[in-house]
């Protein structure tokens, strides 16, 4: 009897192990099945059809779904578990109005962007927009002066599922503050998909040789993907549809650059309701830099400004001084003359000198 019982137990364990293995293998196998269709099989789930159609008309249409979203060989258990949950919901008919895109997958996308956009990724990573959740939300100076609120997530942590109370504690101006979910501390709060909609309609980038040379006024300024993710609707606002605000210095309307890209900058670096320059987190240029676009001085992804003065100015200014050595925040962050708002009269308090005539001029 003991031998029969032992054999029966072994048979049950073997069958259980085989069933478990079949279930485990079924998940990546199913994913591989959908991958092999080049995206078409993804759209066999009707809730994916609109996303598939958008991708087919986008500048990324030559990139397979799994290259950005992960595939059968993705070594991430939560990725496969999420696919199983979505498939189960689909079979039950529990289909969401729109497909969500959570913080975990936004972070994974950022790493996959790097495989093609290496220079852009390196610039972003070395710049201020790669600031981590801990850098933003555990800032003692900021949290002491400004109570952390849900609106902080409008720019920092757009894909985070929850409110400020789910991110840090305590919610006060005293602290000390801590991350409720410690794993978020080292993650970037503004990943690539904050400002780029991968499925946005547009043409793939191509090399413009002699045959494909485009005249300057017709050349592309911004890639089609440039857009802002709105956490309230979980949809993107394309940069072409964003307004450039009408800014004021007192009662005087400020002359604004027509560079449409800076409309995206204003979504986060915004003034308060008075629309006054330098209010809120505004950086609108006035004085000697009025009418100049943000992107004229700030490199796109890294925000470096080292070459900005030399790009527009000759070696010497109208005063005969080296502009890079003038007392502004470009030369030193301790300067009282903010480079965004500096005026000639800030230094020439007794009157602005007349422009010197070139040598030999009559």
Buried (B, 14 or more C-beta within 10 A) or exposed (E): EEEEEEEEEEEEEEEEEEEEEEEEEEBBEBBEEBBEEEBEBBBEBEBBEEBBEBBBEBBBBEBEBBBBBBBBEBEEEEBBEBBBEBBEEBEEEEEEEEEEBEBBBBBBBBEBBBEEBEEBBEBBBEBEBBBBBBBBBBBEEEBEEEEBEBEBBBBBBBBBEEEBEEBBBEBEEEBEBEBEBEEBBEBBBBBBBBBBBBBBBBEEEEEEEEEEEEEEEEEEEBBBBBBBBEBEEBEBBBBEEBEBBEBBBEEEEBEBBEBBBBBBBBBBBBBEEEBBBBBEEBBBBBBBBBEBBBBBBBBBBBBBBEEBBEEEBEEEBBBEEEBBEBBBBBBEEEBEBBBBBBBBEBBEEEEEEEEEEEEEEE
